[in-house]
Amino acid sequence: MKIALVGAGIVGALCALQLRAAGMDVTLFDDGAHAPPASWAGGGILSPLFPWRHSGAVNRLCRDAFTDYRQIADDIIRAGGEDPQLDQPGMLVVGETEVARALEWSQREGCRVETVQRDDRICLWMPDVGAIRNSRLMKGLRTLLHARGVEVRAQRVSALSDLASGVDVRLSDGTSHRADKAVITAGWRSNQLLGDAPLASMFFPAKGQMLLLKAQPGAITSILLADGGYLIPRRDGLVLLGSTLEPGRDDSGVTDDARNTLLAAGVALLPSIRDWPVVGQWAGVRPGCHRDEPVIGRSSPAGNIWVCSGHYRNGLTAAPASARLLVALITGQEPRLDPIPYSVPSSFSSPASRESF
């Protein structure tokens, strides 16, 4: 079976690898030169930022992320790619007001959360939270895709036509590619590929800006998180400070206002960052969705176009399980997770806005 995937971010890459492992002939279309995936721009935290604020279905997608990425990192290294630097620094949630809710979630989900005191504030310590270095991961996945026989084509897809015999993938240069099935993994741009289909209204862009700070290795040893932002340490002393949330924005420009806002949030978390120089600033556009759960399933009841998109701020964390679920549905296998919470909604009349977290 020939499968075309449109969108080469983390979700598209892992779906491609899983489909290839299932014996499919896979082509992955990458429009990164025109529209870089948000996967390159994120921080790499392998947990929803405040998991107790999310639905059980979202948490189930993210539960095994660290274990999944340990295997993926090993596969990348064996294929000759660079180490994506998977670490488990833990995450300290500072100033959380919903302590009881977090502890109840911890007991229900079997995830470790401990209360600790820091600067006269009750904080939540999550020792099992991991992080991975996004840019290294995405580079390594390119090596792994090539090694596994996935064809990656640097071309922009302009439209998809669902036919009785398969899918016509129309490219921006006027040519076409035929496939038995197509999977839209294009983040917020999934709405453009869905055209007039009601499902397109589920997705929206949500820009996020980040800063890169230079500290000494070991200056910060765990992820620090508050409602205003987060700090993520890297092995070489670099520290990521993120991130703004700008729903409706789809540009990749950076602003001084965002820089100042992020620095203020960072100082509130750790005052010593005042002395750390800013060595980078960038922006990515998240795949916003008008519900908590991403959309994973067939775009129409009898069609050949599938969707795996709308992960919002949880794309990296949820990507491995999302890919497994998608492949199980396409191949007719029994999925590990109940697919119903992620299926295409039956009604699009008035989607609720998801502009928090």
Order of alpha helices (4+ residues) and beta strands (2+ residues): beta-alpha-beta-alpha-alpha-beta-alpha-beta-beta-alpha-beta-beta-beta-beta-beta-alpha-beta-beta-beta-beta-beta-alpha-beta-beta-beta-alpha
